[in-house]
Amino acid sequence: MANQPFKFDLDHAFGYLVYQASGFIRDYLDREFTRKGYPIAVEEFTALIYIWDKDGQPHRALAKRLHRNKTYVTRLVSKIESLGFIERLPGKKDGREKRLFLTRKGKQLMAEVTQLVAKAMKFASKGVDAREMSICKNVLRKVIQNFSIGP
């Protein structure tokens, strides 16, 4: 019996399903942010969440967390800063290293936007019980961990 070529079935491919689910969530949130008048997209929201959680972290830490290159993150941070949601301040030990902080306006935005995101996540998990969601998150964490250490 000859070896059959591998047939890739998108409807059952783990990576594709993650990609699809993520895309639906991102598209929904981007539409809702626009509809509600928030001047950010999901990518900016993700950066703001990290900065909110790790206020004062260096710019390079954000690039690592977002899995983006330094140039991309510099543009992203510049946009968010121009909107008045964050500020870049020099590091105490090395003034060349910029640290990122949420402004008062940024904190207010995040208090509002996170409520919208929480509602979206509740909708996204409709019909999924807590045990299933826990298993799903644990599987995704393991996948992330596997790739973080490299194949």
Backbone bond lengths (Angstrom), bond angles and torsions (degrees), N, CA, C in turn:
res aa  C-N    CA-C-N  psi(-1)  N-CA   C-N-CA  omega(-1)  CA-C   N-CA-C  phi
1 M - - - 1.452 - - 1.528 109.11 -
2 A 1.302 117.25 125.10 1.463 122.66 -177.98 1.528 109.88 -75.38
3 N 1.313 114.32 150.52 1.466 118.65 176.08 1.519 109.63 -66.84
4 Q 1.292 115.28 128.86 1.458 120.66 177.13 1.524 109.08 -85.69
5 P 1.318 118.08 140.20 1.471 119.09 176.95 1.530 109.68 -64.86
6 F 1.297 114.05 147.50 1.463 120.34 178.96 1.525 109.27 -64.57
7 K 1.314 116.36 130.55 1.469 121.59 177.38 1.518 107.32 -104.62
8 F 1.294 114.95 119.51 1.455 120.88 -178.38 1.520 108.73 -91.20
9 D 1.326 117.17 119.83 1.459 123.14 -179.15 1.527 108.78 -108.76
10 L 1.321 115.89 104.19 1.464 119.67 -176.67 1.518 113.24 -57.35
11 D 1.310 117.24 -35.75 1.469 120.07 -177.45 1.520 113.17 -65.33
12 H 1.333 117.16 -15.21 1.458 121.38 179.91 1.526 113.07 -121.72
13 A 1.318 116.98 5.09 1.464 121.43 -177.66 1.529 109.72 -83.68
14 F 1.313 116.11 122.03 1.467 121.72 -177.61 1.534 111.87 -53.64
15 G 1.324 116.16 -51.57 1.467 120.25 -177.65 1.511 112.65 -60.17
16 Y 1.319 116.72 -40.78 1.457 120.46 179.99 1.524 110.85 -67.65
17 L 1.322 117.26 -40.31 1.465 120.37 178.45 1.532 110.80 -62.90
18 V 1.330 116.91 -41.50 1.469 120.80 176.84 1.528 109.50 -62.22
19 Y 1.337 115.18 -44.53 1.462 121.25 179.58 1.534 110.84 -60.05
20 Q 1.320 117.17 -46.49 1.461 121.68 179.95 1.532 111.44 -62.34
21 A 1.324 115.84 -48.40 1.469 119.65 -179.30 1.523 110.22 -60.79
22 S 1.317 116.55 -45.67 1.458 120.97 178.83 1.532 111.19 -60.56
23 G 1.317 115.83 -42.03 1.464 120.12 179.15 1.509 112.61 -62.13
24 F 1.342 116.92 -43.70 1.461 119.98 178.07 1.525 111.32 -61.95
25 I 1.314 116.47 -43.28 1.468 120.57 -179.86 1.526 110.01 -64.64
26 R 1.327 117.83 -46.51 1.462 121.74 -179.86 1.527 111.18 -60.95
27 D 1.333 116.27 -47.02 1.466 119.72 -179.38 1.526 111.15 -61.31
28 Y 1.329 116.24 -43.88 1.458 120.21 179.54 1.531 110.71 -61.35
29 L 1.333 115.78 -48.25 1.466 118.84 -178.20 1.523 111.57 -64.86
30 D 1.323 117.74 -41.18 1.469 119.56 177.38 1.531 110.97 -59.28
31 R 1.330 116.97 -43.57 1.474 120.13 177.97 1.521 111.12 -62.89
32 E 1.344 117.08 -43.05 1.460 120.71 -179.23 1.527 111.61 -67.22
33 F 1.328 116.94 -40.92 1.466 119.45 177.24 1.528 109.75 -58.28
34 T 1.323 116.34 -44.96 1.465 121.29 179.77 1.521 110.68 -65.00
35 R 1.326 116.54 -47.33 1.466 121.39 -178.74 1.526 111.89 -59.34
36 K 1.333 115.75 -37.59 1.470 120.45 -178.49 1.534 112.17 -86.34
37 G 1.340 117.10 -3.15 1.460 120.50 176.46 1.518 114.89 85.19
38 Y 1.318 118.27 16.72 1.456 120.56 176.93 1.528 108.58 -83.37
39 P 1.317 117.94 128.68 1.476 120.84 -173.77 1.528 114.35 -84.32
40 I 1.315 116.63 29.66 1.467 120.37 -179.42 1.522 109.94 -124.34
41 A 1.327 114.32 161.00 1.460 122.01 173.17 1.525 107.20 -111.52
42 V 1.315 116.36 176.09 1.459 121.11 -177.33 1.529 111.32 -58.54
43 E 1.314 117.68 -39.24 1.473 120.42 -179.29 1.535 110.65 -61.66
44 E 1.320 117.27 -42.49 1.468 120.03 176.66 1.524 110.88 -66.66
45 F 1.338 116.42 -39.68 1.464 120.25 177.62 1.522 110.24 -58.98
46 T 1.322 116.71 -44.98 1.460 120.80 -179.68 1.528 110.71 -60.26
47 A 1.312 116.80 -43.57 1.465 120.40 177.60 1.532 110.24 -63.70
48 L 1.314 116.49 -43.58 1.469 120.35 -179.97 1.520 112.03 -62.84
49 I 1.330 117.20 -37.94 1.469 120.50 177.47 1.523 109.52 -59.97
50 Y 1.330 115.95 -46.28 1.465 119.35 -179.52 1.527 110.82 -63.26
51 I 1.317 116.74 -44.44 1.467 120.16 179.77 1.527 109.98 -64.13
52 W 1.316 117.75 -40.68 1.464 122.27 178.68 1.523 110.14 -61.22
53 D 1.325 115.71 -43.91 1.462 121.47 -178.55 1.526 112.11 -72.69
54 K 1.318 117.10 -33.66 1.471 122.79 -176.28 1.517 109.79 -124.87
55 D 1.317 116.91 52.25 1.463 122.07 -178.06 1.531 110.51 -52.42
56 G 1.320 115.80 128.80 1.455 120.54 178.52 1.518 114.21 93.52
57 Q 1.324 117.02 3.37 1.461 120.21 178.85 1.523 109.87 -71.61
58 P 1.326 117.16 152.24 1.462 119.53 178.91 1.530 112.03 -71.02
59 H 1.308 114.00 154.61 1.458 123.68 179.10 1.531 111.17 -51.42
60 R 1.326 117.55 -43.15 1.475 121.26 -177.54 1.522 112.10 -63.59
61 A 1.333 117.61 -30.33 1.466 120.86 178.63 1.534 110.14 -67.60
62 L 1.317 116.73 -35.84 1.459 120.51 177.27 1.531 110.01 -65.65
63 A 1.323 116.99 -42.85 1.471 121.08 178.54 1.527 110.32 -59.11
64 K 1.305 116.19 -43.39 1.466 120.48 179.79 1.531 110.33 -65.00
65 R 1.311 116.62 -45.08 1.471 121.37 -177.56 1.530 111.53 -64.38
66 L 1.337 116.87 -37.33 1.460 120.77 -179.19 1.525 112.75 -85.37
67 H 1.323 116.00 -6.24 1.467 121.55 -177.19 1.523 110.97 56.86
68 R 1.334 114.78 45.99 1.460 122.18 -179.97 1.514 108.31 -128.23
69 N 1.343 115.32 157.96 1.457 118.14 179.81 1.533 110.70 -77.90
70 K 1.310 114.61 164.23 1.466 121.72 -174.67 1.533 111.86 -59.17
71 T 1.338 116.79 -40.17 1.464 120.66 -179.05 1.521 110.96 -63.16
72 Y 1.332 116.46 -46.18 1.462 120.77 179.13 1.525 110.38 -59.41
73 V 1.319 116.22 -46.84 1.465 120.41 -176.89 1.529 110.75 -67.58
74 T 1.324 117.71 -34.76 1.465 120.30 176.62 1.524 110.09 -60.59
75 R 1.327 117.44 -44.43 1.472 120.80 177.91 1.529 110.67 -64.89
76 L 1.322 116.69 -42.75 1.460 121.76 179.55 1.531 110.31 -60.63
77 V 1.306 116.50 -48.22 1.464 121.63 -179.53 1.528 110.35 -64.15
78 S 1.323 117.62 -40.34 1.468 120.87 178.69 1.522 111.03 -60.61
79 K 1.330 116.44 -41.75 1.466 119.96 178.68 1.529 110.77 -63.46
80 I 1.325 116.28 -47.50 1.469 120.00 -178.83 1.526 110.47 -64.09
81 E 1.322 115.91 -38.81 1.466 120.31 178.32 1.526 110.50 -64.89
82 S 1.341 117.37 -40.47 1.470 120.61 -179.53 1.530 111.84 -64.27
83 L 1.320 116.49 -23.85 1.461 121.16 177.05 1.530 112.03 -83.18
84 G 1.332 116.05 -8.05 1.458 120.80 177.19 1.519 114.84 86.05
85 F 1.335 117.87 14.93 1.456 120.59 -176.50 1.526 113.70 -91.70
86 I 1.319 116.97 -21.28 1.463 120.93 177.65 1.513 109.45 -139.09
87 E 1.323 114.18 165.46 1.462 120.32 171.32 1.516 108.62 -136.20
88 R 1.315 114.77 147.04 1.463 121.89 177.22 1.514 107.23 -103.73
89 L 1.306 115.59 125.09 1.459 120.72 179.12 1.520 108.96 -123.11
90 P 1.331 116.99 147.68 1.472 119.12 179.50 1.523 111.15 -65.48
91 G 1.328 115.32 147.06 1.457 120.76 176.46 1.513 110.73 -67.82
92 K 1.321 116.92 154.87 1.474 120.94 -178.59 1.520 111.80 -70.97
93 K 1.334 117.14 -39.02 1.467 120.46 -178.44 1.520 111.77 -84.82
94 D 1.327 116.23 -36.36 1.461 121.46 -178.02 1.518 107.98 -134.01
95 G 1.316 116.58 106.21 1.460 121.95 -177.08 1.516 113.60 -63.34
96 R 1.340 117.02 -19.38 1.470 120.02 178.72 1.529 111.30 -75.12
97 E 1.328 115.60 -25.20 1.458 119.58 179.92 1.524 108.82 -81.50
98 K 1.324 115.18 121.68 1.462 119.63 -179.01 1.519 110.75 -92.00
99 R 1.311 114.09 133.31 1.462 120.57 177.17 1.523 108.04 -108.28
100 L 1.323 115.22 146.64 1.461 121.68 -172.69 1.525 110.93 -108.03
101 F 1.331 114.65 131.37 1.462 121.31 -178.58 1.527 109.49 -133.28
102 L 1.329 116.40 140.38 1.461 120.22 172.07 1.517 108.87 -73.15
103 T 1.306 116.62 140.17 1.455 121.55 172.76 1.529 108.49 -85.48
104 R 1.299 116.68 174.40 1.465 120.56 175.79 1.534 109.68 -59.02
105 K 1.328 115.87 -42.25 1.465 121.27 177.91 1.533 110.51 -61.92
106 G 1.317 117.28 -39.23 1.464 121.79 178.11 1.520 111.81 -65.48
107 K 1.318 116.30 -40.81 1.469 120.04 178.80 1.526 110.94 -65.41
108 Q 1.325 116.01 -38.88 1.465 120.15 177.66 1.528 110.37 -64.69
109 L 1.334 116.45 -44.85 1.456 120.68 177.49 1.522 110.66 -57.53
110 M 1.313 116.54 -47.94 1.462 120.14 -176.51 1.521 111.84 -64.82
111 A 1.311 117.91 -36.31 1.466 120.48 177.23 1.522 110.39 -60.77
112 E 1.336 117.07 -36.88 1.460 121.14 -179.93 1.535 111.87 -78.75
113 V 1.320 115.81 -48.76 1.461 120.95 -173.22 1.529 111.54 -67.81
114 T 1.316 117.76 -35.81 1.466 118.83 -179.49 1.528 111.31 -63.86
115 Q 1.322 117.62 -28.56 1.467 120.09 176.03 1.531 110.41 -66.34
116 L 1.327 115.99 -41.19 1.458 121.37 177.39 1.525 110.52 -64.10
117 V 1.322 116.84 -43.06 1.468 121.35 179.57 1.527 110.33 -65.66
118 A 1.324 117.45 -39.90 1.470 120.49 178.70 1.534 110.71 -60.88
119 K 1.327 117.22 -40.17 1.468 120.38 177.65 1.529 110.66 -64.67
120 A 1.321 116.14 -40.45 1.472 120.29 179.00 1.523 110.81 -64.09
121 M 1.316 117.25 -40.85 1.464 120.60 -179.93 1.519 110.95 -68.41
122 K 1.327 116.22 -34.18 1.466 119.82 176.13 1.529 109.55 -63.79
123 F 1.332 116.20 -42.62 1.459 120.27 177.37 1.531 110.74 -64.49
124 A 1.327 116.38 -44.25 1.467 121.35 -177.97 1.530 111.51 -61.11
125 S 1.320 117.08 -30.70 1.463 120.23 -176.86 1.530 112.96 -98.31
126 K 1.331 116.23 12.17 1.466 120.41 178.35 1.527 109.03 -58.43
127 G 1.323 116.92 131.05 1.459 122.12 179.86 1.516 113.86 83.82
128 V 1.325 117.13 1.21 1.464 121.74 179.05 1.522 106.83 -108.95
129 D 1.337 116.52 119.66 1.464 117.15 -178.97 1.532 110.48 -78.05
130 A 1.304 116.11 165.33 1.467 122.23 -174.30 1.528 111.93 -57.99
131 R 1.328 117.12 -38.53 1.474 120.67 179.61 1.529 110.91 -64.68
132 E 1.325 116.70 -45.05 1.465 120.59 178.34 1.528 111.11 -61.56
133 M 1.319 116.18 -42.69 1.464 120.31 -179.67 1.524 110.19 -64.27
134 S 1.309 116.73 -40.99 1.460 120.62 178.49 1.531 110.68 -61.92
135 I 1.316 116.92 -44.05 1.463 121.23 178.56 1.530 109.98 -62.65
136 C 1.322 116.33 -45.30 1.466 120.96 179.94 1.529 111.11 -58.97
137 K 1.312 117.21 -46.82 1.465 121.19 179.79 1.525 111.11 -63.69
138 N 1.331 116.23 -40.72 1.467 119.45 178.46 1.521 111.75 -64.16
139 V 1.321 117.36 -40.62 1.470 121.02 177.01 1.533 109.59 -62.01
140 L 1.320 116.93 -46.82 1.470 119.83 -179.66 1.528 111.50 -63.06
141 R 1.328 117.39 -38.33 1.476 120.33 176.68 1.526 110.97 -62.09
142 K 1.341 116.38 -39.90 1.462 119.90 178.74 1.527 110.99 -65.92
143 V 1.320 116.99 -40.59 1.465 120.65 177.24 1.526 109.88 -61.46
144 I 1.319 116.46 -45.76 1.469 121.28 179.00 1.527 109.92 -60.85
145 Q 1.319 116.38 -45.53 1.466 120.61 179.33 1.527 110.73 -61.55
146 N 1.317 117.32 -42.82 1.472 120.33 179.33 1.519 110.68 -58.52
147 F 1.315 116.96 -45.59 1.458 119.51 -178.75 1.522 112.63 -75.00
148 S 1.324 117.40 -25.31 1.467 119.26 179.66 1.529 111.51 -70.21
149 I 1.335 116.68 -25.41 1.459 119.27 178.00 1.530 111.00 -96.79
150 G 1.337 115.87 -10.76 1.463 120.37 174.63 1.507 113.50 92.94
151 P 1.348 114.25 148.07 1.477 119.13 179.30 1.520 111.13 -73.41
